[in-house]
Amino acid sequence: MENLVSELSKLPQTDLGVEHHFSDGLYAKEMHLPQGHTAVSHVHTYSHLSILATGRAHLVADGVTQTLTAPCCIEIKAGVQHIIEALENLTWFCIHRTDETDIHSIDQVLIKEK
């Protein structure tokens, strides 16, 4: 998986139209991924929920590929690198428990360091 992530990171990058949502200790990161594009995710030290709100996607996690069709909600386990490939234009939410509300610091709080 590490080689795949390394190779994907060399490809042209796309603006994912990220939007941030906060409510009483919850954070939702919303991204919009165009059909044919791939999002390489990072790793968290805890499990969290992800919601495919619109579209269809391939999700690769723990070396297993699933085809997801919106609407659906899945759990991303702690320590798992996951990759999202948009089979259609899609909207994806990652839901986290955190009290951090600064969008410039949120990734430092949520992402596991290598």
NORHURA-V573878 format. One record per pair of residues at least 4 apart in sequence whose C-alpha atoms are under 7 Angstrom apart, sorted by the first residue. I is the first residue (numbers start at 1). GAP is how many residues later the second one is. D is the distance in Angstrom with one decimal. If there is no record, write none. Layout:
BEGIN
I,GAP,D ; I,GAP,D
END
This chain:
BEGIN
1,4,6.2 ; 2,4,6.1 ; 3,4,6.2 ; 4,4,6.1 ; 5,4,6.1 ; 5,35,6.5 ; 6,4,6.8 ; 16,15,5.4 ; 16,16,5.1 ; 16,17,5.6 ; 17,14,5.6 ; 17,15,5.5 ; 18,11,6.8 ; 18,12,5.4 ; 18,13,4.5 ; 18,14,6.8 ; 19,10,6.1 ; 19,11,5.0 ; 19,12,6.5 ; 20,8,6.1 ; 20,9,5.0 ; 20,10,6.3 ; 21,6,5.7 ; 21,7,5.0 ; 21,8,6.4 ; 22,4,5.7 ; 22,5,4.7 ; 22,6,6.5 ; 22,79,6.8 ; 23,4,6.6 ; 25,72,5.8 ; 25,73,5.1 ; 25,74,4.7 ; 26,70,5.8 ; 26,71,4.7 ; 26,72,5.7 ; 27,68,5.8 ; 27,69,5.1 ; 27,70,6.3 ; 27,71,6.5 ; 28,65,6.1 ; 28,66,5.5 ; 28,67,4.5 ; 28,68,6.3 ; 29,64,5.4 ; 29,65,5.2 ; 29,66,6.6 ; 30,61,7.0 ; 30,62,5.8 ; 30,63,4.5 ; 30,64,6.7 ; 31,60,5.8 ; 31,61,5.3 ; 31,62,6.4 ; 32,58,5.7 ; 32,59,4.6 ; 32,60,6.5 ; 33,4,6.5 ; 33,53,6.4 ; 33,56,5.9 ; 33,57,5.3 ; 33,58,6.5 ; 34,52,6.4 ; 34,54,6.8 ; 34,55,4.4 ; 34,56,6.4 ; 35,51,4.8 ; 35,52,5.3 ; 35,53,4.3 ; 35,54,4.4 ; 36,49,6.8 ; 36,50,5.4 ; 36,51,6.0 ; 37,48,5.9 ; 37,49,5.6 ; 38,46,5.6 ; 38,47,4.3 ; 38,48,6.2 ; 39,44,5.8 ; 39,45,5.1 ; 39,46,6.4 ; 40,42,6.6 ; 40,43,4.7 ; 40,44,6.5 ; 41,40,6.2 ; 41,41,5.4 ; 41,42,5.7 ; 42,39,5.8 ; 42,69,6.6 ; 43,36,5.4 ; 43,37,5.7 ; 43,38,5.2 ; 43,68,6.0 ; 43,69,5.5 ; 44,34,5.6 ; 44,35,5.5 ; 44,66,6.3 ; 44,67,5.1 ; 44,68,4.9 ; 45,33,5.1 ; 45,34,5.5 ; 45,67,5.6 ; 46,31,6.8 ; 46,32,4.1 ; 46,33,7.0 ; 47,28,6.8 ; 47,29,5.6 ; 47,30,4.3 ; 47,31,4.3 ; 48,27,5.8 ; 48,28,5.5 ; 48,29,6.7 ; 48,47,6.2 ; 48,48,5.8 ; 49,24,6.8 ; 49,25,5.7 ; 49,26,4.6 ; 49,27,6.0 ; 49,45,6.0 ; 49,46,5.2 ; 50,23,5.8 ; 50,24,5.4 ; 50,25,6.2 ; 50,26,6.9 ; 50,43,5.4 ; 50,44,4.4 ; 50,45,5.9 ; 51,21,5.8 ; 51,22,4.4 ; 51,23,6.4 ; 51,41,5.7 ; 51,42,5.0 ; 51,43,6.5 ; 52,18,5.3 ; 52,19,5.7 ; 52,20,5.4 ; 52,21,6.4 ; 52,39,6.1 ; 52,40,4.7 ; 52,41,6.5 ; 53,17,5.3 ; 53,18,4.9 ; 53,19,6.8 ; 53,38,5.4 ; 53,39,5.9 ; 54,16,4.9 ; 54,17,6.2 ; 54,36,5.0 ; 54,37,5.1 ; 55,14,6.2 ; 55,15,5.5 ; 55,33,5.2 ; 55,34,5.6 ; 55,35,4.4 ; 55,36,6.9 ; 56,12,5.6 ; 56,13,4.5 ; 56,14,6.1 ; 56,30,6.3 ; 56,31,5.3 ; 56,32,5.4 ; 56,34,6.6 ; 57,10,5.8 ; 57,11,5.2 ; 57,12,6.7 ; 57,27,6.5 ; 57,28,5.4 ; 57,29,4.6 ; 57,30,5.0 ; 57,31,6.9 ; 58,7,6.4 ; 58,8,5.6 ; 58,9,4.5 ; 58,10,6.2 ; 58,26,5.8 ; 58,27,5.1 ; 58,28,6.7 ; 58,29,7.0 ; 59,6,5.5 ; 59,7,5.2 ; 59,8,6.4 ; 59,23,6.9 ; 59,24,5.7 ; 59,25,4.8 ; 59,26,6.5 ; 60,4,5.4 ; 60,5,4.4 ; 60,6,6.5 ; 60,22,5.5 ; 60,23,5.1 ; 60,24,6.7 ; 61,4,6.6 ; 61,19,6.5 ; 61,20,6.2 ; 61,21,4.6 ; 61,22,6.7 ; 62,18,6.3 ; 76,4,6.9 ; 86,4,6.4 ; 100,6,6.1 ; 101,5,6.8 ; 102,4,5.9 ; 105,4,6.7 ; 106,4,6.2 ; 107,4,5.5
END
